[in-house]
Amino acid sequence: VLFLGAGGLTLLWLARRRAAGPAPAAQAAPGLAGSAATRFRVGMTFPIDPTPFILAAAGTKVTAPAGGGMLSAEAVGLIQDGDVALHRIYIPGRGGFFQLYLGSDGMPLECRYFSQIDEVTPAAQDEWGFWLDPLQGMIGWPEFQTKDGKHYDRVWAPGSTRIPPRQQSETIEDLAGRSTRTLQSMLYAAQTGATPPAPPTEYILVTAVQSASQAWVEIHAGIDVSPSALTLPTVANH
């Protein structure tokens, strides 16, 4: 009786397992890791086409990433800008980053490269007012002027009056772990006047950064880069 009972239980277990079918494959969660189609991770290496940076050298403030065509990710970031998610791949030294917007299929639709041209740490309230004052603050002003005197027009909501900067949150992952910071950003742009295929537009991204322990202002210059210029991983890393 015991033998028959054990055999019946075994057959019932096997039938239920077959009915359930094979366990579904693990799906990569969206977020810092990117999508199931385009993957990001700290330490990954990827080749880049140097052509856009060579062509932009004469007409922009963008500094090409060092690495001889092969780069590694010192950190990866995920920015939430309202309902829009933007991914960042920070190159070694954090002097620049690739910013990508992924489509519904998980593949990059837009890519821009930014390199830092200045950083300011305001020491007093009036110095912060220069950047963030609701009426006169530079971040959100219709026009931004760099130290060399070049003027750039506001890209986000063009107009003749100041608007509040974009409120964004960023989660960053590096070898030390994960951290979050708050960004107040505005994007500006000007034509380079360069002959195609050189980049026609140079961007200036001005951001007030608030981390857990400090705050500062970053200024980056950027250009559009074809997503095809980056050879990013397309297989999930387990």
Legacy VTK file of the C-alpha trace (Angstrom):
# vtk DataFile Version 3.0
C-alpha trace
ASCII
DATASET POLYDATA
POINTS 238 float
0.000 0.000 0.000
2.805 2.363 0.901
4.574 1.567 -2.378
1.443 2.232 -4.444
0.753 5.487 -2.568
4.265 6.787 -3.139
4.072 5.873 -6.821
0.779 7.730 -7.199
2.169 10.857 -5.616
5.198 10.734 -7.911
3.014 10.419 -11.016
0.833 13.316 -9.836
3.945 15.515 -9.308
5.269 14.674 -12.789
1.894 15.457 -14.410
1.683 18.846 -12.736
5.270 19.692 -13.727
4.586 18.836 -17.386
1.357 20.836 -17.363
3.227 23.863 -16.040
5.720 23.657 -18.907
9.312 24.886 -18.815
10.217 27.785 -16.550
10.205 31.100 -18.469
13.582 32.645 -19.225
14.624 35.430 -16.893
13.917 38.858 -18.343
16.274 41.761 -17.777
14.519 44.432 -15.764
14.513 47.894 -17.346
16.341 50.652 -15.524
20.022 51.139 -15.031
20.751 47.991 -17.001
18.953 49.381 -20.066
16.518 47.166 -21.931
16.347 43.551 -23.064
17.651 44.786 -26.429
20.340 47.249 -25.312
22.312 46.469 -22.190
24.424 48.689 -19.946
26.731 47.735 -17.094
29.653 49.222 -15.198
32.960 48.132 -16.704
31.593 47.165 -20.103
33.749 48.046 -23.099
32.462 49.223 -26.449
34.030 50.570 -29.642
33.105 53.992 -31.042
33.470 55.603 -34.433
35.865 58.566 -33.923
34.660 60.384 -37.062
32.024 62.661 -35.401
34.553 63.876 -32.832
37.248 64.538 -35.419
34.803 66.564 -37.498
33.550 68.478 -34.445
36.999 69.385 -33.118
37.375 72.657 -35.017
33.867 74.052 -34.570
32.789 73.020 -31.073
33.984 72.912 -27.486
33.498 69.154 -27.339
36.520 67.156 -26.221
36.688 63.738 -27.848
36.777 60.770 -25.474
40.218 59.283 -25.048
40.664 55.604 -25.653
41.664 55.063 -29.249
38.211 53.999 -30.387
37.566 51.605 -27.480
35.890 52.904 -24.322
34.825 51.486 -20.993
31.940 52.544 -18.773
33.100 53.922 -15.429
29.479 54.418 -14.419
25.978 54.130 -15.840
23.112 56.458 -15.035
19.348 56.576 -15.444
17.642 59.981 -15.570
13.921 60.397 -15.006
12.673 63.536 -16.744
8.930 63.388 -16.213
7.760 60.342 -18.160
10.978 60.201 -20.186
13.895 57.962 -19.228
17.400 58.846 -20.432
20.417 56.581 -20.074
23.956 57.778 -19.552
27.231 55.961 -20.039
30.024 57.799 -18.219
33.524 57.398 -19.615
36.583 57.030 -17.337
37.267 60.154 -15.313
33.615 61.290 -15.658
34.756 64.039 -18.022
32.095 63.077 -20.527
29.116 60.823 -21.122
26.923 59.413 -23.853
23.238 60.151 -23.298
20.778 57.824 -25.000
17.048 57.714 -25.479
15.680 54.220 -26.077
12.635 53.504 -28.214
9.767 51.177 -27.355
11.747 48.266 -28.809
14.634 48.975 -26.453
16.987 50.162 -29.187
18.632 53.626 -29.099
16.723 56.268 -31.063
18.866 59.245 -30.090
22.398 59.650 -28.801
24.355 62.725 -27.754
27.847 62.971 -26.407
28.669 65.643 -23.805
32.056 66.644 -22.423
32.469 68.926 -19.433
33.793 72.413 -20.125
33.293 74.026 -16.713
32.245 73.386 -13.130
31.252 75.979 -10.529
30.640 75.528 -6.804
28.641 78.527 -5.532
29.684 79.424 -2.003
26.818 81.680 -0.964
23.104 82.173 -1.502
23.577 85.100 -3.878
25.927 83.009 -5.992
23.276 80.309 -6.254
20.794 83.039 -7.190
22.906 83.837 -10.240
22.069 80.362 -11.521
18.649 79.569 -10.053
16.884 82.828 -9.164
13.240 82.444 -10.308
13.371 85.716 -12.252
16.984 86.194 -13.334
18.693 82.809 -12.919
20.947 81.764 -15.807
19.660 78.176 -15.861
16.447 78.699 -17.785
17.325 82.088 -19.282
16.398 82.390 -23.002
20.063 82.528 -23.982
23.310 81.237 -22.540
26.742 82.736 -23.153
29.935 80.747 -22.685
33.225 82.267 -21.535
34.442 82.751 -25.108
31.440 84.999 -25.822
29.458 82.577 -27.976
25.673 82.688 -27.551
23.379 79.662 -27.465
19.583 79.709 -27.663
17.361 77.710 -25.340
16.266 74.394 -26.873
13.666 73.371 -24.322
10.672 75.703 -24.712
12.239 78.528 -26.743
11.022 81.999 -25.855
11.987 85.470 -24.670
11.484 85.019 -20.905
13.084 82.781 -18.336
11.472 79.440 -17.569
12.211 77.075 -14.662
14.891 74.471 -15.361
13.914 70.846 -15.920
13.608 68.958 -12.631
15.275 65.571 -13.063
16.437 62.752 -10.826
19.390 60.508 -11.646
20.389 57.136 -10.276
24.053 56.325 -10.868
25.791 53.003 -10.495
29.574 52.602 -10.329
32.011 50.254 -8.618
31.159 51.848 -5.258
27.448 51.053 -5.591
24.358 53.112 -6.339
23.632 56.735 -5.520
20.995 59.297 -6.450
21.133 62.997 -7.161
18.767 65.780 -8.178
19.341 67.803 -11.340
17.994 71.178 -12.469
18.890 71.371 -16.146
18.487 73.457 -19.269
19.653 72.697 -22.804
20.915 75.340 -25.231
22.182 75.088 -28.813
23.853 77.005 -31.625
24.715 76.209 -35.212
28.335 75.253 -35.824
28.414 76.537 -39.402
30.475 73.497 -40.315
30.172 71.793 -43.681
28.426 68.397 -43.633
29.083 65.704 -42.549
30.438 67.677 -39.575
27.892 68.111 -36.751
25.594 71.053 -37.579
24.628 71.775 -33.957
26.567 72.255 -30.747
24.677 71.895 -27.479
25.362 73.429 -24.082
23.846 71.577 -21.125
23.797 73.590 -17.885
22.914 71.680 -14.726
22.687 72.440 -11.019
23.509 69.173 -9.260
22.426 68.300 -5.708
23.892 65.133 -4.208
23.620 63.798 -0.674
26.550 65.866 0.595
27.228 68.717 -1.834
25.916 70.859 -4.688
27.524 72.402 -7.750
26.894 73.553 -11.329
28.132 71.618 -14.372
28.413 72.940 -17.926
28.804 70.473 -20.783
29.217 70.894 -24.540
27.690 68.230 -26.757
26.998 66.986 -30.259
24.606 64.514 -31.803
26.105 61.091 -32.421
24.478 58.420 -34.559
23.555 55.440 -32.352
25.180 53.275 -35.002
28.521 54.879 -34.061
28.319 52.955 -30.772
28.527 49.196 -30.707
26.569 48.521 -27.535
25.866 45.096 -26.020
22.554 43.629 -27.188
22.547 40.451 -25.108
21.505 40.497 -21.482
24.341 40.113 -19.014
23.521 37.566 -16.322
LINES 1 239
238 0 1 2 3 4 5 6 7 8 9 10 11 12 13 14 15 16 17 18 19 20 21 22 23 24 25 26 27 28 29 30 31 32 33 34 35 36 37 38 39 40 41 42 43 44 45 46 47 48 49 50 51 52 53 54 55 56 57 58 59 60 61 62 63 64 65 66 67 68 69 70 71 72 73 74 75 76 77 78 79 80 81 82 83 84 85 86 87 88 89 90 91 92 93 94 95 96 97 98 99 100 101 102 103 104 105 106 107 108 109 110 111 112 113 114 115 116 117 118 119 120 121 122 123 124 125 126 127 128 129 130 131 132 133 134 135 136 137 138 139 140 141 142 143 144 145 146 147 148 149 150 151 152 153 154 155 156 157 158 159 160 161 162 163 164 165 166 167 168 169 170 171 172 173 174 175 176 177 178 179 180 181 182 183 184 185 186 187 188 189 190 191 192 193 194 195 196 197 198 199 200 201 202 203 204 205 206 207 208 209 210 211 212 213 214 215 216 217 218 219 220 221 222 223 224 225 226 227 228 229 230 231 232 233 234 235 236 237
